[in-house]
Amino acid sequence: MASNRTKDKKKKESPEQLKQEKEEQINVKELVKDERTHKIAGIALFIVSLVLFIAFTSYLFTWKEDQDKVLRHGAGVLFDEEVAVSNLLGRFGAWVSHLFFYKGFGVSSYLICSFFFIIGTNFLFGKKVFSMARNLKYVLVGLLVLPVFFSFFMKGFGFPWGGAFGNYSASWLNGFVGTAGTGLILSLAAVSYLIWRFNPVFKLPARKPKEIIVDPLPEEIAERVAIDVNEKFAIEEQAKNQLKKESSFTPVPLTEEKENPLHSFIINEKEEDVAPLTPLPFAEQPQTESSVEMTIPYADKPKKAAKIDEEEIGPALEIKNVTDDEDEDDDDETPVKKVVENLPPYDPFLDLKDYKFPSLNLLENHGSEKIVQDPHELESYKNQIISTLRNYDIEIQKIFATVGPTVTLYEIVPAAGVRISRIKNLEDDIALSLAALGIRIIAPIPGKGTIGIEVPNVKKTVVSMKTLLSSEKFQHNNFGLPIAIGKKIDNENFIVDLTTMPHLLMAGATGQGKSVGLNAILVSLLYKKHPSQLKFVLIDPKKVELSLYRHIENHFLAKLPGEEESIITDTKKVINTLNALCIEMDNRYDLLKEAGCRNLREYNEKFVARKLNPQKGHQYLPFIVLVIDEFADLIMTAGKEVEMPIARLAQLARAVGIHLIIATQRPSVNIITGTIKANFPARIAFKVSSKVDSRTILDTGGAEQLIGKGDMLISYNGELTRLQCAFVDTPEVDDIVSFISKQRGYPQPFLLPEYVDEKELEGKDFDLSDRDALFEDAARLIVQNQVGSTSLLQRRMKLGYNRAGRLMDQLEAAGIVGPSQGSKARDVLIKTESELNQHLEMMG
Ligand SMILES: Nc1ncnc2c1ncn2[C@@H]1O[C@H](COP(=O)(O)OP(=O)(O)OP(=O)(O)O)[C@@H](O)[C@H]1O
């Protein structure tokens, strides 16, 4: 019944009437929402603010003349044409400023016109240029405090400084706490207001440092400071965001720029890290002393040392001259020893003292580095993620977004009670529902209770090598071999020390950015290292990728003696080179052992301080970086012959400054074997074709979800980090290489020790009558030192590896030393020289 009645009632109403009402309602709503209305309102408010400002300012000068008239007529002054006032805005101006100044708040009334200005600006520009709530607070508190302050302190000046409100409050306060109390309270209130409003910086004048600190921070501390600062920033940002957010998952409207936590979270300290684009100052490198400076210390030294040619100030020459007959261990303070001690430190740069490091101008900016954040994209993915998870009954507490160069990380805090393993299990379904290529789910993000969903950006940003190399972290670090790899999702530059990695394995399907990645690493090193500090051994079975670098062979490359090409492409030669590197490693170990040093850095420091005698084979040892561009080809053709020396180098070479970078297109288990993997803790995966490949390289899936073009995952220090690899184009590499190659280099590439295949030597029976002319000398040396090492023969007798090796074989055949024991020295079977003499006599 009742429903029938309503129906009837509705019927009775004429349809046009209904329609009209409805339309009107909608129109008003739309009108209010219309952005044109906002603009008009904005301009109107601007004008109000301007009118008030003019009236107030004019009042400051005309108040005396106009005050009586306004007081006498009250609001009537507005319409009384006979009253003539002096305010610039006429009777209205005089009245309105009288109202605000005299009857209201005095000079603090300007706060009101500032407030109109703020609302007007926000309306006009259609967004929150200024925060309304915050400014409203400032105005209200200002109107409460300042008039009282002015009334109290400016009493007796005639002008209504604090207006009626100020006068009344000040006199009340005066009665309440007395003059002194009022003065103190008001001063405190006014100062507090100013601090709250403007937060001025109070700084004591900086004291001048007493002495200039020259030493850079120790490596670990410098690193830690950098990390702490970054962490602090991130934590502060996050805390701010948390505060701003509502308790539900709604992460604050994404369309508001100023106060949007997603945005402020996103805009990381990106720019902070960029140092001015000046040619790199190589702070950590040993200083190149000018030839003039070098000559001064010699001026009052004994004649012999003073004569040394500036060009050749190297330990080999100097010590040779002065230590001819001296035993280094002699404790006596001989004049000669004094000279050595007083020599300036050895400077490895002096070999090529005019060498100029490549300037950053050789690199290009690839597009704008500004990360493009599309609020609509962020909002829509956020909603999609929330609704997708809700389909699986997963409720979310909060969601944050961090926009990186290629992907955006949505970090989710699941509601209480949601098990992370459930989300992990639903990984594929969620990825499918989100239906974007390359979604990676990290459940949970290590070290946090949150879940990460990485979604590729529609518009990706290229990370230029130039940006990374000009960053503070790259320019001012204390790394042995700094390499700039790329940018993390939070836009932090990923710059690491290859010496701590200590080797690097790279894999990725063809065309996904491997070669660019290799170039980025090589270029980083070329920008930071002097030719005396670094040598590359480049192996490139594909014969294309690394050939660019052949022009710098006399500066930065190493090769086998007698070889024509410095870039090794032939498998047989690769095997020889790898074995030669093993010998170099063993030789270096011997040197380090003799010098009592644990690693290359200590050894070189000792050598630079001239604590090691070059006569005993000591020399400044450059880092050696072995780069293999296509490892799969090598393993396929040479198998164990390649794998064994690589495994040996990977296990042992770190301490002696030999580091390996191995790249492959095919990360299958027969190529990246267990032995290789175990010795390469740092690994990079560009996009690979399957989850199995990803597992082979990273021990986990994810690399198959990458989006190519330098998008990569790096497993380093037990952490998996997604990076956008720095981009350096071939023409840029060309320019750098030709810049270096045009400069004076060494006469030839750095020579690796000679390696002779043992198989070739085998079978050649040793005939005692055919023994080497140096056989006896070698036997004495070995017996005197009681060390059966080929490198000892090489160094002390200045022999090539071949001859020293042959001599050692002869000594073995003669029963003086035992059989080879790999990298360990052979046993010496004869203990004293007299025993040796007898033995040699018997041999005839
Ligand atoms: N970091 C990067 N930023 C932007 N684009 C990149 C990046 N790395 C690679 N690319 C793009 O991808 C292309 C292929 O890269 P690259 O030559 O390094 O692949 P690859 O994996 O070495 O391939 P292949 O194994 O066939 O040599 C480049 O020419 C470039 O256009």
The ligand as an SDF file (V2000), in Angstrom:
LIG
                    3D

 31 33  0  0  0  0  0  0  0  0999 V2000
   72.5300    0.1670  -19.9710 N   0  0  0  0  0  0  0  0  0  0  0  0
   71.8330    0.3530  -21.0880 C   0  0  0  0  0  0  0  0  0  0  0  0
   71.0200    1.4090  -21.1980 N   0  0  0  0  0  0  0  0  0  0  0  0
   70.3120    1.5980  -22.3270 C   0  0  0  0  0  0  0  0  0  0  0  0
   70.3440    0.7960  -23.4020 N   0  0  0  0  0  0  0  0  0  0  0  0
   71.1310   -0.2780  -23.3530 C   0  0  0  0  0  0  0  0  0  0  0  0
   71.9200   -0.5520  -22.1850 C   0  0  0  0  0  0  0  0  0  0  0  0
   72.6170   -1.6730  -22.4160 N   0  0  0  0  0  0  0  0  0  0  0  0
   72.2820   -2.0960  -23.6470 C   0  0  0  0  0  0  0  0  0  0  0  0
   71.3920   -1.2620  -24.2160 N   0  0  0  0  0  0  0  0  0  0  0  0
   70.8190   -1.3900  -25.5420 C   0  0  0  0  0  0  0  0  0  0  0  0
   70.8020   -2.7660  -25.9070 O   0  0  0  0  0  0  0  0  0  0  0  0
   71.6180   -2.9790  -27.0570 C   0  0  0  0  0  0  0  0  0  0  0  0
   72.3620   -4.2950  -26.9360 C   0  0  0  0  0  0  0  0  0  0  0  0
   73.2900   -4.2130  -25.8840 O   0  0  0  0  0  0  0  0  0  0  0  0
   74.6380   -5.0730  -25.8940 P   0  0  0  0  0  0  0  0  0  0  0  0
   75.3120   -4.9420  -27.1830 O   0  0  0  0  0  0  0  0  0  0  0  0
   75.3900   -4.7010  -24.6950 O   0  0  0  0  0  0  0  0  0  0  0  0
   74.0510   -6.5100  -25.7410 O   0  0  0  0  0  0  0  0  0  0  0  0
   74.8390   -7.8740  -25.5240 P   0  0  0  0  0  0  0  0  0  0  0  0
   74.1370   -8.5680  -24.4330 O   0  0  0  0  0  0  0  0  0  0  0  0
   76.2690   -7.6280  -25.3660 O   0  0  0  0  0  0  0  0  0  0  0  0
   74.5990   -8.5750  -26.8780 O   0  0  0  0  0  0  0  0  0  0  0  0
   75.5560   -9.6320  -27.5440 P   0  0  0  0  0  0  0  0  0  0  0  0
   75.7250  -10.7090  -26.5390 O   0  0  0  0  0  0  0  0  0  0  0  0
   74.8250  -10.0230  -28.7680 O   0  0  0  0  0  0  0  0  0  0  0  0
   76.8270   -8.8810  -27.8310 O   0  0  0  0  0  0  0  0  0  0  0  0
   72.5350   -1.7710  -27.1230 C   0  0  0  0  0  0  0  0  0  0  0  0
   72.9120   -1.4760  -28.4250 O   0  0  0  0  0  0  0  0  0  0  0  0
   71.6830   -0.6740  -26.5460 C   0  0  0  0  0  0  0  0  0  0  0  0
   70.8680   -0.1010  -27.5180 O   0  0  0  0  0  0  0  0  0  0  0  0
  1  2  1  0
  2  3  1  0
  2  7  2  0
  3  4  2  0
  4  5  1  0
  5  6  2  0
  6  7  1  0
  6 10  1  0
  7  8  1  0
  8  9  2  0
  9 10  1  0
 10 11  1  0
 11 12  1  0
 11 30  1  0
 12 13  1  0
 13 14  1  0
 13 28  1  0
 14 15  1  0
 15 16  1  0
 16 17  2  0
 16 18  1  0
 16 19  1  0
 19 20  1  0
 20 21  2  0
 20 22  1  0
 20 23  1  0
 23 24  1  0
 24 25  2  0
 24 26  1  0
 24 27  1  0
 28 29  1  0
 28 30  1  0
 30 31  1  0
M  END
$$$$
